[in-house]
């Protein structure tokens, strides 16, 4: 079986790389957790990998804002390598802090016309949120590797204080919708099972836990190779990770699509 090598960068404060690696391995990939210093000194090279997964946590203690320091490091030390990686169409996935890094590094959402008009900022209620949510891969997503999972519903936790997708104005959100840059959306389940038809959260708390515009839980770039989301699908890929309740909504199909694209 071909197990594509997938880079999982680790920086001080990153704490979800083990779970991300487990999800990759279960999906058939070869997860390689590598400290950012190994990339800086050249002992490990980005280009030797088939995909990149930036995991969650609090890289560098969010010293320059959530994901800010690691984003600056990527732009300073690895701009050419990452540019070549994206140009080659290799898949890249950022989860929670990894999503924040991709946005602040300018890799999401793109294109350039909206890049500086979209950010991730403090939750609307002004405090850290840690709860299970329901999200769906948006049916209009332009990502080629994620499109095969379009409509997939995932139940998984969120754990963040700065996860709200904020836009300069409504036209920016509409542009992202029109270009298929919305990758994941928060859904409202109520008492209905996940197998039932679901409706977007429409901003209602706690279905939309942070107040994100248009219930956006994740974005992709225009080419579709780079995807990021705030919830943690890696925290629901095996049965013992979930609280008591139905088994529906595993995040494993997301990683299966990711690894398949890497292969």
Helices and strands as residue ranges (DSSP letters): E 5-10, H 17-26, E 30-35, H 36-40, G 46-48, E 51-54, G 59-62, H 68-77, H 79-87, E 92-95, H 97-104, H 112-115, E 118-121, E 129-137, H 144-147, E 153-160, E 164-167, H 170-178, E 182-188, E 199-200, G 213-215, E 216-220, E 226-229, G 233-235, G 239-241, H 252-262
